Amino acid sequence: MMTTGELAEYLGLSTKTIYRNKHRLPTHRVGRGYRFRRSEIDRWLETCRENPGLL
């Protein structure tokens, strides 16, 4: 599981961008924060590459 900061670094984006678009990402709510599974993010990225209209 990655934190928002770790995901931002992994994707090369700012944390602000991650928070602004969290409804589009496969997220898990943990307490008051969000966590992201690397495998789910990788699958989501592959799906977006195949179907750019999903973004």
C-alpha positions as CSV (number, residue, x, y, z in Angstrom):
1,M,0.0,0.0,0.0
2,M,1.2,3.5,-0.9
3,T,0.4,6.8,0.7
4,T,-0.7,9.8,-1.3
5,G,2.8,11.1,-1.3
6,E,4.3,7.8,-2.4
7,L,1.8,7.6,-5.2
8,A,2.5,11.1,-6.3
9,E,6.2,10.3,-6.5
10,Y,5.5,7.0,-8.3
11,L,3.4,8.7,-10.9
12,G,5.5,11.9,-11.1
13,L,2.6,14.1,-10.0
14,S,2.0,16.5,-7.1
15,T,0.0,15.3,-4.1
16,K,-2.5,18.1,-5.0
17,T,-3.1,16.5,-8.3
18,I,-3.6,13.1,-6.6
19,Y,-6.2,14.5,-4.2
20,R,-8.0,16.4,-6.9
21,N,-8.4,13.3,-9.0
22,K,-8.7,10.6,-6.3
23,H,-12.3,9.8,-7.4
24,R,-10.7,8.5,-10.7
25,L,-8.1,6.3,-9.0
26,P,-8.5,2.9,-7.3
27,T,-8.3,4.1,-3.7
28,H,-8.8,2.6,-0.3
29,R,-9.9,4.8,2.6
30,V,-7.9,4.2,5.8
31,G,-9.0,6.4,8.6
32,R,-8.9,9.9,7.4
33,G,-6.4,9.2,4.6
34,Y,-6.2,7.3,1.4
35,R,-4.0,4.3,0.4
36,F,-3.3,2.9,-3.0
37,R,-2.2,-0.6,-4.0
38,R,0.6,-0.5,-6.6
39,S,-0.9,-3.5,-8.5
40,E,-4.3,-1.8,-8.8
41,I,-2.7,1.5,-10.0
42,D,-0.6,-0.4,-12.6
43,R,-3.7,-2.2,-13.8
44,W,-5.6,1.1,-13.9
45,L,-2.8,2.8,-15.9
46,E,-2.8,-0.1,-18.4
47,T,-6.5,0.2,-18.8
48,C,-6.2,4.0,-19.4
49,R,-3.5,3.4,-22.0
50,E,-5.8,1.0,-23.9
51,N,-8.9,3.2,-23.5
52,P,-7.8,6.9,-23.3
53,G,-11.5,8.0,-23.1
54,L,-11.7,6.7,-19.5
55,L,-9.7,9.6,-18.2
